[in-house]
Amino acid sequence: MYHDTFTVTDGRLTVDASGLAGVAEVIWPEDCAPSGTTAVCAVAQVPVIGPDYSPQVVLEAHAAEGAEAGKQGTITYAATATGGPEGTAG
């Protein structure tokens, strides 16, 4: 997560890994609260993109047991944070 012009706070990243069924399993980081194949990840401060940027949420995925070689899946996500001219950035 990042912002182009200013730092925002109270970031929430909602990740849906259901598109990986039968392909891969996700290892959720500590700042994510998983429920089945989805999770909400908390990011206290969403930084401005630039030379000092570092990732806030890093997901690990490992091949699912019995997954066919070359098989692909998808992960979808949406993010919101507090800040900006409207009060919420999404």
N, C-alpha and C positions, 0 to 999 in steps of 0.2 A: 504494500500500500504506500502511496505517496501522494503529494499534492504539488501542483505546478507553481503556485505563487505564495502560499503561506502555510505555516504549520497549523494543523487542526488537532483536536483532542477527542478522547472518548470514542475511538474507532471501533467498529464492529464489522468483522468479516464473516459472512455466512457462506460456508463451503458445502457443496453437495457433491459427494463422490459416488452417488448411486450409479452413474454411468461407467463405473469401473467394475461392476459386478461380474465375477467370473474371470476378470482380467488381472486386477491388482487389489491389494489391501493397503489402506492408508494407516500410517503411524501418526497419530495426532500429537502435536506439540503440547506442552504443559499449559499454554495460554489459551487453549481451545477446549470447549465443553462439547464433546461428541454425544450424539444421540442417534444410534443406528449408523446410517451412511452420511449423515450431515453433522456439521459442527458449527458453533458460533465461537469465533476467536476474538479476544479482547486485545486492542492495541491502544495503550494509554495516550500516546502521542504519535500522530501520523506526520512524518517529516516532509519537508520540501525536497523534491528530487534535485540532486546535485552531487558534488564530489564527496560530501560527508554522509550520503545516504547509505543505509544498511537495511536489509530485509527485516521485516517484523514477524512474519509468519512463514516458517519453512516446513513444508509437508514432505514426508518420506512415503514412497510407495514401493511395495515389493510385489513381485509376481504372485498371483493367487495360485494355490495348489491346483495342479492340473490345467493351468492356463496354456493355451496353444501358443507356440512361438509366433511372433508377428501380430498377434491379436491386439487391438487398440481399444481404448475407452476414453471417456471424457470426465473432466471435473468442471463444474460450473461454480460461480461465486458472485456475490454482490457485497458492496461495502457502503457504510455510512459513517459519518463522524460529525462531531459538534464543531461549529465554526463557520466562517465565511459570511458573506453579506446576507444570506437567507437564514442563518442560524444552523443549518444542517447542510453538509456536503455529501453528495452521493455519487 
